Amino acid sequence: MTGLDPDNWDDLRRLGHRMIDDMVDRLATLRDGPVWRPMPDAVRAALHEPLPTGPTTPERLYEHFRERIVPYATGNTHPGFMGWVHGGGTGVGMLAELLAGGLNANCGGRDHAPVEVERAVIGWAARIMGFPDETTGLLVTGSSMANMIAVVTASRAVPDGLALRREGVGGRRLVGYAAATAHGCIARAFDLTGLGTDALRVLPVDADHRMDLAALRAAIAADRAAGLEPFIVIGTAGTVDTGAIDDLGGIADIAAREGLWFHVDGAFGALAMLSPALRSSLQGLERADSLAFDFHKWAQVPYDAGCILVRTPGRQAAAFAQSLAYLSREDRGLAGNAPWFCDLGPDLSRGFRALKVWMTLGTYGTDRMGLMVDECCAVARHLARRVDEEPLLERLAPVGLNIVCFRVRVPGVDLDWLNGELVKDLHESGVAAPSTTTVAGVRAIRAAIVNHRTVAADADAMVDALLRLLADRLESAAE
Ligand SMILES: *Cc1c(COP(=O)(O)O)cnc(C)c1O
């Protein structure tokens, strides 16, 4: 016996049915458990068993999964999870992961249906975002990778840019622009691509946390005067700290006038295009040369599922395709169906991420997804009102989308310290899990409503728990 298939397929089938039953039960009863709980040392240690040299039954491993992993997962499926920007996933997305695992398709290329599903999904994404039909793109791990692909693609689109693929970027003085509120992965993309983080000009923002466009124009002019080569301007649709949306139309105008590549990081915010009520706030996004966003955030597709779209056909392939004899494309047979997705990004082997996107969008349809996005924003507005009404709470930023930044404000205490401690208290309470950020130089409690399961009562429960924990702390400090 050399193969790895089971002797008894029925045992595997039974185990699989049980797994599905258990996971469906879990999704159906999420509210009964805590958002998150700390992992006991013994459990953490048990997860680091020595390398298994002999066999263990999958039934036994599944018990370990139930005991050691499920109770101590991130918690982002739970309606009380409001930290960072995490999608909640769906049951149908979970099942799609099972199906994709069963097919075990490699979507780097070749002529097979999973590749066509990814093409269909990229076409849907282009339609949602107002991009043209001929848009190219691919699914990647997340917006970090999607933004990096955009920076690479844009840098190869400058005059003589293709030479950079052989010569490297060291001989050129390419510079790009983003606001101070841009996500850290933008600077990382400049780092990893060899452009260097100094080549990313970090622009100030206005009172609404949007890129200062006068500063953008001035920075471009100064760089040109200094003999540098501006090549990209990166706007953000939904900043990670407050959810602000840069003036995308204004940036598009400047980029067009200056001949720069206009990229939008819309990791979560771009999905507001699904909402007829919110779409106008993203005006200009549809003019971008490229767009990065995540299906795993506001579109509720299970991790991981990021997406890069590039408006002009050929640009992405010009930046990434290689001609290697062993990957030759044929006119027919399994090696046909060029161009392949491996020509559009750095990965050769690629999983069937498209299936969970295809099944999620297909199950709900874009209208219902748009309503879900609206509902998240309505919960955020409810939370903002509640914060505004509470005398001990202070809101720290406008709520344009789905993120509320606020803090506890009591006299005579280091507020940055207190708010940081209270968020940890909240996590350990199991009631809710917001995160923290810095807004205008102060520590903020940050609630991002990205999970389709979160309703107004969950936001109220978070505030109630926070005020209770605050009262406890003030009481024990007085004793
Ligand atoms: C989450 C986020 C990213 C990074 O995306 P990943 O999917 O985590 O790689 C980039 N930009 C913004 C605005 C984000 O919210």
The ligand as a Gaussian input file, in Angstrom:
#p B3LYP/6-31G(d) Opt

LIG

0 1
 C       -6.718000      45.294000       5.326000
 C       -6.153000      46.394000       4.523000
 C       -5.022000      46.203000       3.716000
 C       -4.250000      44.912000       3.723000
 O       -5.033000      43.894000       3.206000
 P       -4.740000      42.369000       3.560000
 O       -5.864000      41.661000       2.920000
 O       -4.777000      42.280000       5.061000
 O       -3.417000      42.034000       3.011000
 C       -4.593000      47.240000       2.924000
 N       -5.240000      48.415000       2.922000
 C       -6.319000      48.654000       3.685000
 C       -6.985000      49.981000       3.620000
 C       -6.818000      47.632000       4.514000
 O       -7.903000      47.862000       5.263000

